[in-house]
Amino acid sequence: MISFKRTKRRSYQQPGEKYALFGVAGMFVLLLVIMLVTASGKNRLENQLIETRESMAASIQSDMNRVLKAYGTIDHKSADLAGEVLPTMKQHMYSANSMNDILKETFGDEYSMFDQDQYDTFLSIMDQFDQLLATGQSTSSAKANLVPCMESLKVTLANRFTADGGLLPRTAMKSSQP
């Protein structure tokens, strides 16, 4: 009689149990892949939102810098207040305010570049300029009112950005502003 000696132990496990074990392992791997894909998508979306916020802030900063640049020419002898300087300031400040409103609505008030009070003050000074220019009076009183407004905008602009140009939330602004 010929006898054979087994080299492997006999498995008494039913094949269905093996497949169930493979199924559970496969589901675990599938769940892990779904979690990784979701986390990656979430990170990509967060990065896109940050890029959008920074782009919007850069646009607002650019408009505010143009307002300040136009303000710097207000005392030049050749400055055309009614035709060039004031309309440029109004246009860029309006653009900055509109973008600021979108920024606040999208990312919250802590990312607002400037306060609505600052914008309202600016508008009232521009109205004062318009009235004085329409009646042919001296604009020195309006210019005097514009100085603190522009200084406030300069300080606000300087305190809202990091050294590399990123927008700081109001809670993390530089300590030079109260």
Disulfide bonds with the S-S distance in Angstrom:
none
